[in-house]
Protein backbone atom coordinates (compact mmCIF):
# COMPACT_ATOMS: atom_id res chain seq x y z
CA UNK A 1 0.00 0.00 0.00
CA UNK A 2 2.76 2.46 0.83
CA UNK A 3 4.31 1.77 -2.56
CA UNK A 4 1.02 2.74 -4.16
CA UNK A 5 1.01 5.99 -2.19
CA UNK A 6 4.58 6.76 -3.28
CA UNK A 7 3.64 6.19 -6.91
CA UNK A 8 0.57 8.39 -6.52
CA UNK A 9 2.66 11.13 -4.89
CA UNK A 10 5.13 10.96 -7.77
CA UNK A 11 2.23 11.09 -10.22
CA UNK A 12 1.01 14.32 -8.60
CA UNK A 13 4.50 15.81 -8.82
CA UNK A 14 4.77 14.92 -12.50
CA UNK A 15 1.25 16.17 -13.21
CA UNK A 16 2.04 19.51 -11.57
CA UNK A 17 5.27 19.83 -13.53
CA UNK A 18 3.48 18.94 -16.76
CA UNK A 19 0.75 21.45 -15.98
CA UNK A 20 3.37 24.15 -15.39
CA UNK A 21 4.92 23.27 -18.74
CA UNK A 22 1.52 23.50 -20.43
CA UNK A 23 1.35 19.80 -21.31
CA UNK A 24 -1.53 18.85 -18.99
CA UNK A 25 -4.64 20.70 -17.92
CA UNK A 26 -6.00 21.27 -14.41
CA UNK A 27 -8.37 18.30 -14.66
CA UNK A 28 -5.39 15.98 -15.19
CA UNK A 29 -3.71 17.40 -12.09
CA UNK A 30 -6.88 16.98 -10.04
CA UNK A 31 -7.22 13.41 -11.29
CA UNK A 32 -3.69 12.65 -10.07
CA UNK A 33 -4.50 14.29 -6.72
CA UNK A 34 -7.67 12.23 -6.43
CA UNK A 35 -5.68 9.06 -7.02
CA UNK A 36 -3.31 10.08 -4.25
CA UNK A 37 -6.15 10.76 -1.83
CA UNK A 38 -7.78 7.45 -2.70
CA UNK A 39 -4.46 5.69 -2.08
CA UNK A 40 -4.17 7.36 1.31
CA UNK A 41 -7.74 6.46 2.17
CA UNK A 42 -7.15 2.86 1.12
CA UNK A 43 -4.04 2.70 3.29
CA UNK A 44 -5.88 4.10 6.31
CA UNK A 45 -8.73 1.65 5.71
CA UNK A 46 -6.23 -1.22 5.65
CA UNK A 47 -4.63 -0.07 8.90
CA UNK A 48 -8.04 0.21 10.52
CA UNK A 49 -9.13 -3.23 9.31
CA UNK A 50 -5.86 -4.73 10.56
CA UNK A 51 -6.23 -3.16 13.99
CA UNK A 52 -9.83 -4.34 14.32
CA UNK A 53 -8.90 -7.87 13.24
CA UNK A 54 -5.94 -7.92 15.64
CA UNK A 55 -8.05 -6.71 18.56
CA UNK A 56 -10.82 -9.15 17.69
CA UNK A 57 -8.40 -12.09 17.51
CA UNK A 58 -7.20 -11.26 21.02
CA UNK A 59 -10.77 -11.11 22.29
CA UNK A 60 -10.72 -7.36 22.89
CA UNK A 61 -13.60 -6.66 20.55
CA UNK A 62 -16.85 -8.25 19.69
CA UNK A 63 -17.61 -7.28 16.09
CA UNK A 64 -21.10 -5.87 16.14
CA UNK A 65 -23.18 -3.11 14.61
CA UNK A 66 -21.61 -0.43 16.84
CA UNK A 67 -18.15 -1.05 15.42
CA UNK A 68 -19.47 -1.11 11.88
CA UNK A 69 -21.32 2.16 12.52
CA UNK A 70 -18.12 3.84 13.80
CA UNK A 71 -16.18 2.52 10.81
CA UNK A 72 -18.71 4.09 8.45
CA UNK A 73 -18.51 7.40 10.29
CA UNK A 74 -14.72 7.42 10.05
CA UNK A 75 -14.82 6.68 6.32
CA UNK A 76 -17.42 9.42 5.80
CA UNK A 77 -15.25 11.94 7.68
CA UNK A 78 -12.14 10.97 5.68
CA UNK A 79 -14.02 11.33 2.40
CA UNK A 80 -15.33 14.75 3.47
CA UNK A 81 -11.80 15.89 4.33
CA UNK A 82 -10.55 14.69 0.96
CA UNK A 83 -13.37 16.53 -0.82
CA UNK A 84 -12.74 19.72 1.16
CA UNK A 85 -9.00 19.55 0.53
CA UNK A 86 -9.53 19.52 -3.21
DALINSUL-V455878 format. One record per pair of residues at least 6 apart in sequence whose ideal C-beta (glycine too) atoms are under 7 Angstrom apart, sorted by sequence separation. I is the first residue (numbers start at 1). J is the second residue. If there is no record, write none. Layout:
BEGIN
i = {I;I}
j = {J;J}
END
This chain:
BEGIN
i = {18;55;61;19;56;15;52;19;15;16;15;52;15;12;11;12;48;11;12;48;8;9;8;8;5;44;4;5;41;5;1;2;41;1;1;37;33;30}
j = {24;61;67;26;63;24;61;29;28;29;29;67;32;32;32;33;71;35;36;74;35;36;36;39;39;78;39;40;78;43;42;43;82;43;46;82;86;86}
END
